[in-house]
Amino acid sequence: MHILITGGTGFIGSAAVASFLEQGYSITILSRTAHPDQVGVRFITDIDAIDSDTVIDAIVNLAGASMAGKRWSVAYKKELLASRLDTTRALASLCERLSTKPGVLLSGSAIGFYGPHKDERLEESAAAIDSFSSELCRLWEDEASQMQRYGLRVCLLRLGVVLANKGGALEQMAQPFKFGVANWIGTGQQWLSWVHRDDVVAALNFLLLQQRASGAFNVTAPNPVTARDFCAALKRRYRTFITVPLPGFFMRLVVGEMADELLIAGQRVIPAALQQAGFEFEYPKLADALAA
Ligand SMILES: NC(=O)c1ccc[n+]([C@@H]2O[C@H](COP(=O)([O-])OP(=O)(O)OC[C@H]3O[C@@H](n4cnc5c(N)ncnc54)[C@H](OP(=O)(O)O)[C@@H]3O)[C@@H](O)[C@H]2O)c1
């Protein structure tokens, strides 16, 4: 199988590429930076480097500026949007000109699609509450869905907070615990829908091959936890001396609007579509994921 991937140099994409290579797939990575090719991997910095008679079986679309990278100024919000929408549009124009169309597009999105929610369990059909993240995810999903017109099977990956032993959100969240201080943000009652990165990669592999799978998929473990419970699980892994909850207003002061959407509020998301399709999580429980 030949897979074209955007964001293939990132936290999730690099793990996906490693898994695809293990299976003998050949990979093309679209990156903003030139990299030397590796065995099985061709790097390109311009989508026009792909000839129209190239056969691409699948596209994995993960590129996007980091949601937690900077304060959400007007300029950075534009970059968050453009980095995703422009890349997805470039993929659509590639599909338009390819003489053999790819079979499937697995395109990124996030549980931010649903906006800030309280305790209700959110399956894929749940209504979105207005917020910048939900608007961004909706536009990103809409752009990706356009590629159905070229006959691609489109799967939209509503990713939760992806955890791995290095990098990603956990590295930052675990930092104070390593210094003996446990914390949560705000009331701690907000839900945190996490997923082990190995399960994200397994879900990508699963959806690549499930010929009948299409539409939105929550890519979150089946057992989300509250921020307080997440804190308790981390406390069991690190020797913490004190617990110092961080007030929501303080985080709002430090990181601005992003705090309201990513830190103080949350979503209790259930991977209903993946489970209905027969996907089994290797790490359904947080304690096992953290132990790994
Ligand atoms: N990690 C999570 O917990 C999580 C949760 C929900 C959703 N997601 C979404 O899943 C996708 C992958 O996540 P990740 O954690 O692997 O992200 P990441 O490590 O930040 O990687 C994203 C990739 O996107 C490309 N990129 C960065 N800024 C860009 C820009 N301004 N314009 C175009 N491309 C840009 C980069 O590739 P090059 O440098 O090679 O161009 C980078 O490797 C992201 O879109 C993210 O929003 C992630």
The ligand as a MOL file (V3000), in Angstrom:
LIG
                    3D

  0  0  0     0  0            999 V3000
M  V30 BEGIN CTAB
M  V30 COUNTS 48 52 0 0 0
M  V30 BEGIN ATOM
M  V30 1 N -1.9060 15.1500 20.0370 0
M  V30 2 C -3.1400 15.3090 20.4830 0
M  V30 3 O -3.4250 15.0700 21.6760 0
M  V30 4 C -4.2370 15.7120 19.5260 0
M  V30 5 C -5.5420 15.7840 20.0120 0
M  V30 6 C -6.5730 16.1710 19.1550 0
M  V30 7 C -6.2790 16.4860 17.8200 0
M  V30 8 N -4.9870 16.4210 17.3970 0 CHG=1
M  V30 9 C -4.7410 16.8030 15.9900 0
M  V30 10 O -4.0550 15.7700 15.3140 0
M  V30 11 C -3.0840 16.3280 14.4430 0
M  V30 12 C -1.7350 15.7020 14.7280 0
M  V30 13 O -1.4380 15.9420 16.0920 0
M  V30 14 P 0.0510 15.8630 16.6560 0
M  V30 15 O -0.0370 15.8700 18.1380 0
M  V30 16 O 0.8020 14.7730 15.9650 0 CHG=-1
M  V30 17 O 0.6030 17.2870 16.1910 0
M  V30 18 P 2.1260 17.7740 16.0020 0
M  V30 19 O 3.0940 16.8900 16.6950 0
M  V30 20 O 2.1230 19.2320 16.3710 0
M  V30 21 O 2.3440 17.5890 14.4460 0
M  V30 22 C 1.5690 18.2810 13.5070 0
M  V30 23 C 2.2920 18.3400 12.1940 0
M  V30 24 O 1.6510 19.3330 11.4180 0
M  V30 25 C 2.5840 20.0670 10.6580 0
M  V30 26 N 2.4100 21.5050 10.9410 0
M  V30 27 C 2.6700 22.1820 12.0920 0
M  V30 28 N 2.4060 23.4760 11.9550 0
M  V30 29 C 1.9690 23.6290 10.6800 0
M  V30 30 C 1.5470 24.7430 9.9190 0
M  V30 31 N 1.5460 25.9850 10.4430 0
M  V30 32 N 1.1530 24.5400 8.6380 0
M  V30 33 C 1.1660 23.2970 8.0830 0
M  V30 34 N 1.5780 22.2000 8.7520 0
M  V30 35 C 1.9590 22.3690 10.0330 0
M  V30 36 C 3.9720 19.6520 11.1120 0
M  V30 37 O 4.5720 18.9180 10.0420 0
M  V30 38 P 5.8430 19.5040 9.2300 0
M  V30 39 O 6.6740 20.2500 10.2370 0
M  V30 40 O 6.5050 18.2680 8.7300 0
M  V30 41 O 5.2830 20.3770 8.1770 0
M  V30 42 C 3.7540 18.7590 12.3160 0
M  V30 43 O 4.5780 17.6410 12.3240 0
M  V30 44 C -3.0810 17.8460 14.6680 0
M  V30 45 O -3.7400 18.4790 13.6120 0
M  V30 46 C -3.8240 18.0200 15.9550 0
M  V30 47 O -4.5810 19.2160 16.0250 0
M  V30 48 C -3.9710 16.0370 18.2030 0
M  V30 END ATOM
M  V30 BEGIN BOND
M  V30 1 1 1 2
M  V30 2 2 2 3
M  V30 3 1 2 4
M  V30 4 1 4 5
M  V30 5 2 4 48
M  V30 6 2 5 6
M  V30 7 1 6 7
M  V30 8 2 7 8
M  V30 9 1 8 9
M  V30 10 1 8 48
M  V30 11 1 9 10
M  V30 12 1 9 46
M  V30 13 1 10 11
M  V30 14 1 11 12
M  V30 15 1 11 44
M  V30 16 1 12 13
M  V30 17 1 13 14
M  V30 18 2 14 15
M  V30 19 1 14 16
M  V30 20 1 14 17
M  V30 21 1 17 18
M  V30 22 2 18 19
M  V30 23 1 18 20
M  V30 24 1 18 21
M  V30 25 1 21 22
M  V30 26 1 22 23
M  V30 27 1 23 24
M  V30 28 1 23 42
M  V30 29 1 24 25
M  V30 30 1 25 26
M  V30 31 1 25 36
M  V30 32 1 26 27
M  V30 33 1 26 35
M  V30 34 2 27 28
M  V30 35 1 28 29
M  V30 36 1 29 30
M  V30 37 2 29 35
M  V30 38 1 30 31
M  V30 39 2 30 32
M  V30 40 1 32 33
M  V30 41 2 33 34
M  V30 42 1 34 35
M  V30 43 1 36 37
M  V30 44 1 36 42
M  V30 45 1 37 38
M  V30 46 2 38 39
M  V30 47 1 38 40
M  V30 48 1 38 41
M  V30 49 1 42 43
M  V30 50 1 44 45
M  V30 51 1 44 46
M  V30 52 1 46 47
M  V30 END BOND
M  V30 END CTAB
M  END
